[in-house]
Each structure stands twice: as C-alpha cells, then as structure tokens.
Amino acid sequence: MSSDSNVLLLSGYHAASHRYWSEQLVSGLPHFGWTSIALPDRHFYWRVRSNALTFAYQHPAVNENYDLIVATSMVDLCNLRGLLPHLGSASTLLYFHENQFAYPQRQANNNLINAQLTSIYSALVADKLVFNSEYNRDSFFEGARQLLAKMPDGTPKNLLDELPTRSIVVPVPVREELSSLMTANNNKTVEILWNHRWEYDKQPQVFFAAIKKLLATGVRVSLHVMGQSFRQTPDCFNEFQKDHGDCIVTWGFQPIEKYQQILASADIVVSAALHDFQGLGMQEAIAAGCIPIAPDRMAYPEYICKEYLYSVTAPDSATLSEAQEVDMLYQKLLWIIETSAKPTVRLQTAIQRYKTSELLPIYDRLISSLI
C-alpha cells in the first residue's frame, strides 16, 4: 500500500492497552500515512460523551481529508461525523478494546447507559468492527441486544442483525521480543507475578488472600506486584505490604526494561480478574515463559490451557463466593508449585498467534481493504 494513503487514528480514552495497540500499528505499519490523536484516560464518562467536541474543536488535524478513520470504541463516531461532514467520505474501522456491557459495576451508574448507547451508535455507522477477543465481541452483542430490548418503543427488532457480518476478532499484538527473554529460575523460591491495574475489577484481594494461604503452608514465595496504580487504591495492597513485606521483591509500576526482566525471571503469573477482555499483561508474561493461573471466565479460555485455569462455578452452576474463589486459586497455585509444572508446548503455541509477526499482517490486509 502506498504511503499516499491518509489514516486518522483516534483514541477516545488513551489507557495503557490503547496506547500499546496504537503504537504497534503506527510503528509496525509505517507505509500508511498515520495521523494520531489521543485523549487522556481520565474523567471516563465525560470523555466518552464529549470526545467528539474535543476532537472537532481542539484538534485542527481532523479538518484534513482522510481515506480511513481507525477509532477506538470510546470515540463517538456519529457526532464526530455530524460535526465534521467531510469525514463522512472516509471509511471507518471501530476497534473494541472493551465494552461497557460486560464491565463489572460496583454500584448503579446513571451515566453507564450513555456510554453503552454511544458504542451502539458508533458500531452502526462503522464500516468494520474489530474486537480484541471473542469474549469481547460476544458480550458486546449480547449486552447491546438486551439494552435495546428495554427501550419502550421506536427500536427496530433486527437493528443489530447485520453487524456481526461486519465484525472480526483481531487481538492487540504482543511484542515479539518477549519470547527471547525467557530465563530459567534456579532458585528454590517461587517467583509469582501480578501485573494488573490496582483496581477492584482485577480482584487483588482474592490474589493476596490466596498468597497468604500459600505462605501459611511454608512455601517460599517471592512476589512481583506490578501494574498501574491510581490515587485511590484498594486497601488490600497496603495491608498485604504491611503484613508480608518480607516476601515482596517488586512493588508498583516499573520502567519497561525492568518490567520485561521481571517477566522473564518469574515462574507464575496470576490473575483473579472480573474484567479482562484480552489480558495483555497475562499474554506478555506467558510469552516470556511464565505459567499462567487465571479464572475460567472472560477471554482467558481462548488462549490458556484448561489445566492452568481454576473454576469459578459450583457443580450446581452457581458462581462461587469470594472465599471459595480464593481457595480455588490457592489450590491451583499449590498444584503448580508441588508438581513443578512447566509451560507446555500447547500453551506456547496458543500464545504464538497473538504475536506481532502473526497479527500485523492481518491488520495490514484489513486496513488496505478499507482504503
């Protein structure tokens, strides 16, 4: 594809995974003429509802002509194209890092429906919908249908039926160099990694509770607790650091070089998340040689072998309590450690299809087909 093509990349809420994705596209596919505009990842509900105004009136680059608009699902495509009619001639690709239908909510939020409807409107006008996982795609369509079914009138029954034909799953690529960082841990201490956002939807309290049970059995553990933290952090972080600081090796956000070194040295990477539409941190750790342990929900079963997943469902199909989930995670950790399990060929094969060498050619073909 000639570099004469002009592609406008819009990120409506530039969180870490969104930044990772956009940088991979721009650096990995330089033959497209990229113009990137990203809005900071703060004031979520304001950002989702007002980003069209911000793009249209604060970023002159949107006044140029483009062959293709690549936008994250946070972007209000409908209002943006209404405010800037010349953008209506450009093809549009809408990328879903997540959706607001499957995001766990701690309490009722009247702003949620605005974010949900904005994503539906944008999906209806986009030429191509791209999701980072099958779980993300399926939960979006299920949630969208359920929301529209609640509307008292004025909604066509088959409004969303055509959208799946315009949809495709193409994950965020995992950096290729992580595979070359694999090292063997010859220490007797088991190195366990937790590399997620320090927020409630990642269930850090479940992770720490399982680690406490593990420590009580006498297992020697070195912990690497990394990830992005915010002004308000769940209490379990400070509590664990205060009570079990002697087993903590790494604590908090790390520079990329240090982060990659830890991925390569760790034995096990753990997630207890309620929300993970792809699990990029888990995939990075797997690519670097870690054994994953995660719940058998969300996107994890798409690339993590069953033996590394712990069940979150009781025999009667009821969801486990938090205490029960802690025990399931603890039992899986103990099994991995006692059996000295190693990453299987099947696990590494599964993660291979998420790497840049596999996914960038797919993005290349997809973008070329829309220009």
C-alpha positions as CSV (number, residue, x, y, z in Angstrom):
1,M,0.0,0.0,0.0
2,S,1.3,3.4,-0.9
3,S,2.2,5.9,1.8
4,D,0.0,8.3,-0.1
5,S,-2.9,6.9,1.9
6,N,-4.0,9.0,4.9
7,V,-5.2,7.2,8.0
8,L,-6.6,9.1,11.0
9,L,-6.2,7.2,14.3
10,L,-8.5,8.4,17.1
11,S,-8.2,7.1,20.7
12,G,-11.0,8.5,22.8
13,Y,-9.7,7.3,26.1
14,H,-6.0,6.5,25.8
15,A,-5.5,3.9,28.5
16,A,-2.3,1.8,28.6
17,S,-3.6,-1.0,26.4
18,H,-4.9,1.5,23.9
19,R,-1.5,3.2,23.8
20,Y,0.2,-0.1,23.3
21,W,-2.1,-1.0,20.4
22,S,-1.9,2.3,18.6
23,E,1.9,2.4,18.9
24,Q,2.1,-1.1,17.5
25,L,0.0,-0.2,14.4
26,V,1.9,3.1,13.7
27,S,5.4,1.7,14.2
28,G,4.7,-1.7,12.6
29,L,2.8,-0.5,9.6
30,P,4.7,2.7,8.6
31,H,3.7,2.5,5.0
32,F,0.3,4.0,5.9
33,G,0.2,7.8,6.4
34,W,-0.8,7.9,10.0
35,T,-2.2,10.9,11.9
36,S,-2.8,10.0,15.6
37,I,-4.9,12.0,18.1
38,A,-5.3,10.6,21.6
39,L,-7.3,11.9,24.6
40,P,-6.1,11.4,28.1
41,D,-7.5,8.4,30.1
42,R,-9.3,10.4,32.8
43,H,-12.9,11.6,33.5
44,F,-14.2,8.5,31.8
45,Y,-17.9,9.3,31.4
46,W,-17.3,12.9,30.4
47,R,-14.7,11.7,27.9
48,V,-17.0,9.1,26.3
49,R,-19.9,11.6,25.9
50,S,-17.9,14.7,24.8
51,N,-14.9,13.4,22.8
52,A,-16.5,14.4,19.5
53,L,-16.5,18.0,20.7
54,T,-12.9,17.8,21.8
55,F,-11.7,16.2,18.5
56,A,-13.7,18.6,16.4
57,Y,-12.8,21.9,18.1
58,Q,-9.4,21.4,19.7
59,H,-7.5,19.3,17.1
60,P,-7.1,21.0,13.7
61,A,-5.7,17.8,12.2
62,V,-9.3,16.4,11.9
63,N,-10.0,19.1,9.3
64,E,-7.8,17.3,6.8
65,N,-9.1,14.7,4.4
66,Y,-8.6,11.0,5.2
67,D,-9.0,7.7,3.4
68,L,-9.7,5.8,6.6
69,I,-10.6,6.6,10.2
70,V,-9.4,4.0,12.8
71,A,-11.1,4.8,16.0
72,T,-11.4,3.1,19.4
73,S,-14.9,2.2,20.6
74,M,-14.8,5.1,23.0
75,V,-15.0,7.5,20.1
76,D,-18.4,9.0,19.3
77,L,-18.3,8.4,15.5
78,C,-21.8,9.6,14.9
79,N,-21.4,13.1,16.4
80,L,-17.9,13.4,15.1
81,R,-19.1,12.9,11.5
82,G,-22.0,15.2,12.1
83,L,-19.7,18.0,13.3
84,L,-17.2,17.3,10.6
85,P,-19.2,16.3,7.5
86,H,-16.1,15.9,5.3
87,L,-15.1,12.9,7.4
88,G,-18.2,11.1,6.1
89,S,-16.4,10.2,2.9
90,A,-13.7,8.2,4.8
91,S,-14.1,4.5,5.6
92,T,-14.2,3.7,9.3
93,L,-12.8,0.9,11.4
94,L,-14.0,0.8,15.0
95,Y,-11.7,-1.1,17.4
96,F,-13.2,-2.5,20.7
97,H,-10.6,-2.9,23.5
98,E,-13.5,-3.5,25.8
99,N,-17.3,-2.9,26.1
100,Q,-19.4,-1.3,28.8
101,F,-21.9,-4.1,28.8
102,A,-19.5,-6.7,30.4
103,Y,-17.6,-4.2,32.6
104,P,-18.3,-5.0,36.3
105,Q,-20.0,-2.2,38.2
106,R,-19.7,-1.7,41.9
107,Q,-22.9,0.4,42.1
108,A,-25.6,1.7,39.9
109,N,-24.4,4.4,37.5
110,N,-26.8,6.6,35.6
111,N,-24.0,7.6,33.1
112,L,-23.5,4.0,32.0
113,I,-26.3,3.9,29.5
114,N,-24.8,6.9,27.7
115,A,-21.5,5.1,27.2
116,Q,-23.4,1.9,26.1
117,L,-25.6,3.8,23.6
118,T,-22.6,5.7,22.2
119,S,-20.9,2.4,21.4
120,I,-24.0,1.1,19.7
121,Y,-24.4,4.2,17.6
122,S,-20.7,4.1,16.6
123,A,-21.0,0.5,15.7
124,L,-24.0,1.1,13.5
125,V,-22.2,3.7,11.3
126,A,-18.7,2.0,11.2
127,D,-17.7,0.0,8.1
128,K,-15.8,-2.6,10.1
129,L,-16.0,-3.6,13.8
130,V,-12.8,-5.2,15.2
131,F,-12.7,-6.9,18.6
132,N,-9.7,-8.0,20.6
133,S,-11.3,-11.2,21.7
134,E,-14.3,-13.5,21.0
135,Y,-15.5,-12.8,24.6
136,N,-15.5,-9.1,23.9
137,R,-17.4,-9.5,20.7
138,D,-20.0,-11.9,22.1
139,S,-20.6,-9.9,25.3
140,F,-21.0,-6.7,23.3
141,F,-23.7,-8.0,21.1
142,E,-25.4,-9.8,23.9
143,G,-25.4,-6.6,26.0
144,A,-26.4,-4.4,23.2
145,R,-29.4,-6.6,22.4
146,Q,-30.5,-6.7,26.0
147,L,-30.3,-2.9,26.3
148,L,-32.3,-2.2,23.1
149,A,-34.9,-4.7,24.2
150,K,-35.6,-2.5,27.2
151,M,-36.4,0.5,25.1
152,P,-40.2,1.1,25.2
153,D,-40.6,1.7,21.5
154,G,-39.0,3.0,18.4
155,T,-36.3,0.4,18.1
156,P,-36.3,-1.9,15.0
157,K,-36.3,-5.6,16.2
158,N,-33.5,-6.5,13.8
159,L,-31.3,-3.4,14.2
160,L,-28.1,-5.3,15.1
161,D,-28.6,-8.4,13.0
162,E,-26.3,-7.2,10.2
163,L,-23.4,-6.1,12.5
164,P,-21.8,-9.5,13.1
165,T,-21.1,-9.8,9.3
166,R,-19.0,-6.6,9.6
167,S,-17.2,-7.9,12.7
168,I,-13.8,-9.6,13.1
169,V,-11.6,-10.6,16.0
170,V,-8.0,-9.3,15.8
171,P,-6.3,-9.0,19.2
172,V,-3.8,-6.4,20.3
173,P,-0.4,-7.8,19.2
174,V,2.1,-9.0,21.9
175,R,5.6,-7.7,21.4
176,E,7.8,-10.3,19.7
177,E,10.9,-9.7,21.7
178,L,9.4,-11.1,24.9
179,S,9.9,-14.7,23.7
180,S,13.7,-14.1,23.6
181,L,13.8,-13.0,27.2
182,M,12.9,-16.4,28.7
183,T,15.2,-17.4,31.5
184,A,15.3,-20.3,34.0
185,N,14.8,-19.6,37.6
186,N,17.2,-21.9,39.6
187,N,16.2,-20.5,43.0
188,K,14.2,-22.5,45.5
189,T,11.9,-19.6,46.0
190,V,8.9,-19.5,43.6
191,E,8.6,-16.1,41.9
192,I,5.0,-15.1,41.4
193,L,3.9,-12.2,39.3
194,W,0.8,-10.0,39.5
195,N,0.8,-7.4,36.7
196,H,-2.6,-5.7,36.5
197,R,-4.2,-2.3,37.3
198,W,-4.5,-1.7,41.0
199,E,-8.3,-1.6,40.9
200,Y,-11.3,-3.5,42.2
201,D,-12.2,-5.2,38.9
202,K,-8.9,-7.1,39.0
203,Q,-9.8,-8.6,42.4
204,P,-6.4,-8.0,44.1
205,Q,-8.0,-9.1,47.4
206,V,-8.5,-12.6,46.0
207,F,-4.9,-12.8,44.9
208,F,-3.5,-11.6,48.2
209,A,-5.7,-13.9,50.2
210,A,-4.6,-16.9,48.1
211,I,-0.9,-15.9,48.6
212,K,-1.5,-15.6,52.4
213,K,-2.8,-19.2,52.4
214,L,0.2,-20.3,50.4
215,L,2.6,-18.6,52.8
216,A,0.9,-20.3,55.7
217,T,1.9,-23.7,54.3
218,G,5.5,-22.8,54.4
219,V,6.1,-22.3,50.7
220,R,8.8,-19.8,50.0
221,V,7.5,-17.1,47.7
222,S,9.0,-14.0,46.1
223,L,6.3,-11.6,44.8
224,H,6.4,-9.1,42.0
225,V,3.3,-6.9,42.3
226,M,3.4,-4.5,39.4
227,G,0.9,-2.6,37.3
228,Q,-0.6,0.9,37.1
229,S,-1.9,2.4,40.4
230,F,-4.2,5.4,41.0
231,R,-4.9,7.9,43.7
232,Q,-7.4,5.5,45.3
233,T,-6.0,2.0,45.7
234,P,-7.8,-1.0,47.3
235,D,-6.9,-1.3,50.9
236,C,-5.6,-4.9,50.4
237,F,-2.4,-3.6,48.8
238,N,-1.3,-1.6,51.9
239,E,-2.5,-4.3,54.2
240,F,-0.5,-7.0,52.5
241,Q,2.6,-4.9,52.2
242,K,2.5,-4.2,55.9
243,D,1.9,-7.8,57.0
244,H,4.0,-9.7,54.4
245,G,6.5,-7.2,53.1
246,D,9.4,-9.6,53.6
247,C,8.3,-11.7,50.6
248,I,7.8,-8.7,48.2
249,V,10.6,-8.2,45.7
250,T,9.0,-5.7,43.3
251,W,6.2,-3.3,44.2
252,G,4.5,-0.9,41.9
253,F,4.8,0.4,38.3
254,Q,8.2,-0.4,36.7
255,P,10.0,1.0,33.6
256,I,9.6,-1.1,30.5
257,E,13.2,-2.6,30.7
258,K,12.7,-3.6,34.4
259,Y,9.2,-4.9,33.7
260,Q,10.5,-7.2,30.9
261,Q,13.3,-8.5,33.1
262,I,10.8,-9.5,35.7
263,L,8.5,-11.2,33.2
264,A,11.5,-13.3,32.1
265,S,12.5,-14.3,35.7
266,A,9.1,-15.0,37.2
267,D,7.7,-18.6,37.3
268,I,4.0,-17.9,37.6
269,V,1.7,-15.1,36.5
270,V,-1.7,-14.8,38.3
271,S,-5.0,-13.2,37.5
272,A,-8.2,-13.3,39.5
273,A,-9.8,-10.6,37.4
274,L,-13.5,-10.0,36.9
275,H,-12.7,-7.9,33.9
276,D,-10.2,-8.7,31.2
277,F,-11.3,-8.5,27.5
278,Q,-8.0,-9.8,26.3
279,G,-5.5,-9.9,29.1
280,L,-2.5,-8.3,27.5
281,G,-0.4,-8.5,30.7
282,M,-1.1,-12.2,31.1
283,Q,-0.1,-12.8,27.4
284,E,3.1,-10.8,27.8
285,A,4.1,-12.9,30.8
286,I,3.2,-16.2,29.0
287,A,5.3,-15.1,26.0
288,A,8.2,-14.5,28.4
289,G,7.9,-18.0,29.8
290,C,5.6,-17.7,32.8
291,I,2.9,-20.3,33.7
292,P,-0.4,-18.6,33.9
293,I,-3.1,-19.1,36.5
294,A,-6.4,-17.5,35.9
295,P,-10.2,-18.0,36.3
296,D,-12.0,-19.9,33.6
297,R,-14.0,-16.8,32.5
298,M,-13.8,-13.9,30.1
299,A,-11.1,-14.2,27.4
300,Y,-8.7,-16.4,29.3
301,P,-10.0,-19.8,27.9
302,E,-9.2,-18.5,24.4
303,Y,-5.5,-18.9,25.0
304,I,-4.8,-20.5,28.4
305,C,-5.0,-24.3,28.6
306,K,-7.6,-25.8,30.9
307,E,-5.1,-27.2,33.4
308,Y,-4.0,-23.7,34.3
309,L,-7.5,-22.3,34.8
310,Y,-9.4,-22.5,38.1
311,S,-13.1,-23.0,38.1
312,V,-15.4,-20.1,39.3
313,T,-18.6,-22.2,39.0
314,A,-20.0,-24.6,41.6
315,P,-21.4,-28.0,40.5
316,D,-25.0,-26.5,40.7
317,S,-23.8,-23.8,38.2
318,A,-23.8,-21.1,40.8
319,T,-21.0,-18.6,40.9
320,L,-18.5,-19.3,43.7
321,S,-18.3,-16.9,46.7
322,E,-15.2,-14.8,47.0
323,A,-13.9,-17.1,49.8
324,Q,-14.4,-20.2,47.5
325,E,-12.6,-18.5,44.7
326,V,-9.7,-17.7,47.0
327,D,-9.5,-21.4,47.8
328,M,-9.7,-22.5,44.1
329,L,-6.8,-20.1,43.2
330,Y,-4.8,-21.3,46.2
331,Q,-5.3,-24.9,45.2
332,K,-4.2,-24.2,41.6
333,L,-1.1,-22.3,42.9
334,L,-0.2,-25.2,45.2
335,W,-0.6,-27.8,42.4
336,I,1.6,-25.8,40.0
337,I,4.3,-25.4,42.7
338,E,4.2,-29.0,44.0
339,T,4.3,-30.6,40.6
340,S,7.0,-28.2,39.3
341,A,4.8,-27.7,36.2
342,K,6.4,-26.1,33.2
343,P,4.8,-24.2,30.3
344,T,3.5,-26.7,27.8
345,V,4.1,-26.6,24.0
346,R,0.3,-26.2,23.7
347,L,0.4,-23.0,25.8
348,Q,3.3,-21.5,23.8
349,T,1.6,-22.5,20.5
350,A,-1.6,-20.8,21.7
351,I,0.2,-17.5,22.6
352,Q,2.1,-17.5,19.3
353,R,-1.0,-16.4,17.3
354,Y,-1.1,-13.2,19.4
355,K,2.4,-12.0,18.5
356,T,3.2,-9.1,16.2
357,S,4.6,-11.3,13.4
358,E,1.2,-13.1,13.2
359,L,-1.2,-10.1,13.7
360,L,0.4,-7.2,12.0
361,P,-0.1,-8.8,8.5
362,I,-3.7,-9.2,9.4
363,Y,-4.0,-5.6,10.3
364,D,-2.2,-4.7,7.1
365,R,-4.7,-6.5,5.0
366,L,-7.6,-5.3,6.9
367,I,-6.6,-1.6,6.7
368,S,-5.7,-2.0,3.0
369,S,-9.1,-3.4,2.2
370,L,-10.9,-0.4,3.7
371,I,-8.8,2.3,1.9
